[in-house]
Amino acid sequence: MENTKRVIALGFFDGVHVGHQALLNLSTQRAEELGAIPSALTFDLHPSSLILHTPVPLLSTPADRAGLMHRLFGIRDVIVCHYDQRMMHTPWREFVTDYLVGIHHAVHLVAGHDFHFGYKGEGNPQRLQQLCAELGIGCDIVAKVEQEGITVSSTAIRNLIAQGEMAQAVRLLGHPHTFTATVSHGKKLGSTLGFPTVNLHLPAGALSPAFGVYATKVWVLPGYSDHQACLPGSGPYPAVTNVGIRPTVDDSDAVTVEGFLLDFDGDLYGRQVRMEFYTYLRPERKFDTLDELKEEVMRNAQQTRDFFASHPTS
């Protein structure tokens, strides 16, 4: 695809929320019209981590952003740009002419109303449109998107998820909150409670949802055995998922994500899974006995089944 023309949606796209949908849908539309590859550009690091020296806990890794764009919006090529000192100091015109057009063969660009880029953020939508006209390529600027009177933004969604307002976050995302991780060995609690368990660690730099229990779904992704035989993916499986420090069975401060799969039987150690969060069920708490914990997980399992039964498109 090195010499193929592209329509490129520009942004960070953290979470790939409904505000991003307009950009991505328009990109696929323009690409079809122009016979180009529908593409999007994102960065591996949030610019604030270098510009303001303030780490931003992210809704999604670059790989999860790419997966959401592929699955939901038909974006075929996701360009993950390394954000470093050189990129931070790249003049805005050079970013367009040399990087987007010169290297990635952009024939049309799509950006949001508040998109700023280049050294000191000097590139803005108006300048982008003017430069694209000079270069003879197309450019669309997409207006802000509001839902229920709220301007949809990654910042607003981060705040909701950090507060446990998962259902509202999902509405602003337009899809479940998602992350992908490899299943690791835990304390074998699932076998004690009678449910297969996936023990996961949040990706580095990822936002932790508020500690508590959630109704989730788990997709098992394709992988390989020790003999390189392809292992099929499967799912989704409803799950009761605890985010936190597991105070009933653990005495460390390590944050884990532990999902009890309701309709699965098998061994997933070492497999990659995609965890999708839909709604918050209850706070994390310490139980006096494992029997009390098991009783509560059974109650949460029924809540999870009831939730998905009443939300069949979830």
HUBELUR-V728929 format. One record per residue. N is the residue number from 1. RES is the residue in three letters. SS is DSSP state (~ for helix, > for strand, _ for the rest). OMEGA is omega in whole degrees, -180 to 180 (* if undefined). D_LAST is the distance of its C-alpha to the last C-alpha in Angstrom with 2 decimals. Layout:
<<N	RES	SS	OMEGA	D_LAST> <N	RES	SS	OMEGA	D_LAST>>
This chain:
<<1	MET	_	-174	34.93> <2	GLU	_	-177	37.64> <3	ASN	_	-178	39.42> <4	THR	_	-179	36.52> <5	LYS	_	-175	35.82> <6	ARG	>	163	32.56> <7	VAL	>	-172	30.69> <8	ILE	>	171	29.49> <9	ALA	>	-174	27.03> <10	LEU	>	177	28.48> <11	GLY	_	173	26.95> <12	PHE	_	173	25.76> <13	PHE	_	179	22.05> <14	ASP	_	-179	21.03> <15	GLY	_	-178	17.25> <16	VAL	_	-173	17.07> <17	HIS	_	-175	15.87> <18	VAL	~	175	15.90> <19	GLY	~	177	19.65> <20	HIS	~	-175	19.97> <21	GLN	~	-178	18.12> <22	ALA	~	178	21.24> <23	LEU	~	-175	23.47> <24	LEU	~	178	21.57> <25	ASN	~	179	21.09> <26	LEU	~	178	24.75> <27	SER	~	179	25.83> <28	THR	~	178	24.47> <29	GLN	~	180	26.11> <30	ARG	~	180	29.39> <31	ALA	~	178	29.37> <32	GLU	~	179	29.17> <33	GLU	~	-174	31.99> <34	LEU	~	-177	34.11> <35	GLY	_	-177	33.50> <36	ALA	_	178	32.33> <37	ILE	>	176	29.70> <38	PRO	>	-171	26.63> <39	SER	>	174	26.78> <40	ALA	>	177	25.91> <41	LEU	>	174	27.99> <42	THR	>	-180	26.93> <43	PHE	>	179	29.04> <44	ASP	_	179	29.01> <45	LEU	_	176	30.28> <46	HIS	_	-179	29.61> <47	PRO	_	-179	32.84> <48	SER	~	-179	33.34> <49	SER	~	177	33.94> <50	LEU	~	-175	37.14> <51	ILE	~	-177	38.08> <52	LEU	_	-176	37.69> <53	HIS	_	-180	37.79> <54	THR	_	178	34.68> <55	PRO	_	178	31.89> <56	VAL	_	176	28.45> <57	PRO	_	-169	25.67> <58	LEU	>	175	23.07> <59	LEU	_	-175	19.30> <60	SER	_	174	19.41> <61	THR	_	175	22.18> <62	PRO	~	180	23.64> <63	ALA	~	179	22.21> <64	ASP	~	175	18.59> <65	ARG	~	180	19.29> <66	ALA	~	180	20.70> <67	GLY	~	178	17.83> <68	LEU	~	180	15.33> <69	MET	~	178	18.02> <70	HIS	~	-172	18.62> <71	ARG	~	-170	15.16> <72	LEU	~	-170	13.92> <73	PHE	~	176	17.34> <74	GLY	_	176	19.84> <75	ILE	_	-174	22.06> <76	ARG	_	-175	24.47> <77	ASP	>	177	26.62> <78	VAL	>	-179	25.72> <79	ILE	>	178	28.99> <80	VAL	>	-176	28.96> <81	CYS	>	178	32.11> <82	HIS	_	-179	33.92> <83	TYR	_	180	34.67> <84	ASP	_	-178	38.12> <85	GLN	~	180	41.38> <86	ARG	~	180	42.31> <87	MET	~	-179	39.12> <88	MET	~	-177	39.37> <89	HIS	_	179	42.91> <90	THR	_	177	42.30> <91	PRO	_	-173	43.53> <92	TRP	~	180	40.94> <93	ARG	~	180	42.91> <94	GLU	~	179	43.27> <95	PHE	~	180	39.55> <96	VAL	~	-172	39.03> <97	THR	~	-175	42.15> <98	ASP	~	-173	42.48> <99	TYR	~	-175	38.98> <100	LEU	~	-178	36.59> <101	VAL	~	-175	39.13> <102	GLY	~	-176	41.63> <103	ILE	~	-173	39.50> <104	HIS	_	171	36.18> <105	HIS	_	178	37.67> <106	ALA	>	174	35.61> <107	VAL	>	179	36.52> <108	HIS	>	180	34.07> <109	LEU	>	178	32.34> <110	VAL	>	-178	29.45> <111	ALA	>	178	29.25> <112	GLY	>	-176	27.97> <113	HIS	_	-176	30.35> <114	ASP	_	-176	30.93> <115	PHE	_	174	31.25> <116	HIS	_	-174	34.39> <117	PHE	>	180	35.73> <118	GLY	_	-177	38.96> <119	TYR	~	-179	41.63> <120	LYS	~	178	41.33> <121	GLY	~	-176	38.46> <122	GLU	_	175	41.12> <123	GLY	>	179	38.94> <124	ASN	_	-177	37.02> <125	PRO	~	-179	35.47> <126	GLN	~	179	38.86> <127	ARG	~	179	40.70> <128	LEU	~	179	38.06> <129	GLN	~	-180	38.46> <130	GLN	~	-180	42.24> <131	LEU	~	178	42.38> <132	CYS	~	177	40.14> <133	ALA	~	177	42.54> <134	GLU	~	-177	45.46> <135	LEU	~	180	43.92> <136	GLY	_	176	43.11> <137	ILE	_	-177	39.38> <138	GLY	>	179	36.58> <139	CYS	>	173	34.60> <140	ASP	>	173	31.83> <141	ILE	>	-174	31.10> <142	VAL	>	-180	27.79> <143	ALA	_	180	27.90> <144	LYS	_	-180	25.87> <145	VAL	_	177	22.44> <146	GLU	>	176	21.90> <147	GLN	>	-179	19.01> <148	GLU	_	178	20.07> <149	GLY	_	-179	23.47> <150	ILE	>	172	22.44> <151	THR	>	-176	23.37> <152	VAL	_	179	20.41> <153	SER	_	177	21.79> <154	SER	~	179	21.15> <155	THR	~	179	23.61> <156	ALA	~	-179	21.80> <157	ILE	~	176	18.52> <158	ARG	~	-180	20.66> <159	ASN	~	180	22.23> <160	LEU	~	-178	19.06> <161	ILE	~	179	17.80> <162	ALA	~	180	21.39> <163	GLN	_	-180	21.51> <164	GLY	_	180	18.39> <165	GLU	_	-171	16.68> <166	MET	~	-178	13.38> <167	ALA	~	177	11.23> <168	GLN	~	177	13.78> <169	ALA	~	180	13.86> <170	VAL	~	178	10.22> <171	ARG	~	179	11.20> <172	LEU	~	176	14.28> <173	LEU	~	-174	12.88> <174	GLY	_	180	10.53> <175	HIS	_	180	8.25> <176	PRO	_	172	8.07> <177	HIS	>	-166	11.72> <178	THR	>	163	13.05> <179	PHE	>	-177	16.36> <180	THR	>	-179	18.21> <181	ALA	>	179	21.09> <182	THR	>	-179	23.43> <183	VAL	_	180	23.44> <184	SER	>	178	26.71> <185	HIS	_	179	28.80> <186	GLY	_	-178	28.48> <187	LYS	_	179	30.35> <188	LYS	_	-178	29.18> <189	LEU	~	-178	27.58> <190	GLY	~	180	24.95> <191	SER	~	178	27.79> <192	THR	~	-177	29.31> <193	LEU	~	178	26.25> <194	GLY	_	177	25.38> <195	PHE	_	168	22.11> <196	PRO	>	-174	22.00> <197	THR	>	169	21.57> <198	VAL	>	176	20.74> <199	ASN	>	-174	22.90> <200	LEU	>	172	22.17> <201	HIS	_	178	24.02> <202	LEU	_	177	22.64> <203	PRO	_	179	23.99> <204	ALA	_	179	27.26> <205	GLY	_	-177	26.99> <206	ALA	>	175	23.32> <207	LEU	_	174	22.30> <208	SER	_	171	21.73> <209	PRO	_	176	19.11> <210	ALA	_	179	21.00> <211	PHE	_	180	22.22> <212	GLY	>	-176	20.26> <213	VAL	>	-174	17.65> <214	TYR	>	167	13.89> <215	ALA	>	-175	10.86> <216	THR	>	168	9.87> <217	LYS	>	-178	9.23> <218	VAL	>	172	12.37> <219	TRP	>	174	13.46> <220	VAL	>	-174	17.21> <221	LEU	_	178	18.88> <222	PRO	_	-180	21.99> <223	GLY	>	-178	25.22> <224	TYR	>	176	28.86> <225	SER	_	178	31.01> <226	ASP	_	-179	34.46> <227	HIS	_	178	35.92> <228	GLN	_	174	33.71> <229	ALA	_	-177	32.04> <230	CYS	>	177	28.59> <231	LEU	>	-177	25.81> <232	PRO	_	171	22.70> <233	GLY	_	179	19.21> <234	SER	>	178	16.63> <235	GLY	>	5	13.18> <236	PRO	>	176	10.54> <237	TYR	>	175	11.95> <238	PRO	>	-177	10.62> <239	ALA	>	169	13.14> <240	VAL	>	-171	15.04> <241	THR	>	177	16.21> <242	ASN	>	173	19.36> <243	VAL	>	180	20.45> <244	GLY	>	-174	24.16> <245	ILE	_	177	27.55> <246	ARG	_	-172	27.13> <247	PRO	_	-179	30.14> <248	THR	_	-172	30.53> <249	VAL	_	-175	31.23> <250	ASP	_	178	32.15> <251	ASP	_	178	34.86> <252	SER	_	179	34.01> <253	ASP	_	-178	32.34> <254	ALA	_	179	30.20> <255	VAL	_	178	26.55> <256	THR	>	174	24.29> <257	VAL	>	-174	20.64> <258	GLU	>	-178	20.55> <259	GLY	>	175	17.64> <260	PHE	>	-176	18.30> <261	LEU	>	-173	16.55> <262	LEU	_	-174	16.14> <263	ASP	_	-178	16.42> <264	PHE	_	176	18.56> <265	ASP	_	-179	22.32> <266	GLY	_	-177	24.17> <267	ASP	_	-177	25.55> <268	LEU	_	-178	23.56> <269	TYR	_	179	26.32> <270	GLY	_	179	26.91> <271	ARG	_	174	23.75> <272	GLN	>	177	21.42> <273	VAL	>	173	17.79> <274	ARG	>	-180	14.90> <275	MET	>	-180	13.32> <276	GLU	>	-178	10.00> <277	PHE	>	-179	10.17> <278	TYR	>	-177	7.81> <279	THR	>	-178	10.55> <280	TYR	>	-179	14.25> <281	LEU	>	-178	15.81> <282	ARG	>	175	19.51> <283	PRO	_	171	22.25> <284	GLU	_	178	23.78> <285	ARG	_	179	26.99> <286	LYS	_	178	29.88> <287	PHE	_	-178	30.54> <288	ASP	_	-178	34.10> <289	THR	_	176	33.45> <290	LEU	~	177	31.01> <291	ASP	~	177	30.92> <292	GLU	~	178	29.64> <293	LEU	~	-179	26.96> <294	LYS	~	179	25.97> <295	GLU	~	180	25.86> <296	GLU	~	178	23.57> <297	VAL	~	177	21.18> <298	MET	~	178	21.17> <299	ARG	~	178	20.34> <300	ASN	~	178	17.47> <301	ALA	~	178	16.25> <302	GLN	~	176	16.28> <303	GLN	~	-179	14.52> <304	THR	~	178	11.65> <305	ARG	~	-180	11.69> <306	ASP	~	180	12.03> <307	PHE	~	-178	9.13> <308	PHE	~	175	6.61> <309	ALA	~	-180	9.14> <310	SER	~	176	9.09> <311	HIS	_	-172	5.47> <312	PRO	_	178	5.49> <313	THR	_	-179	3.80> <314	SER	_	*	0.00>>
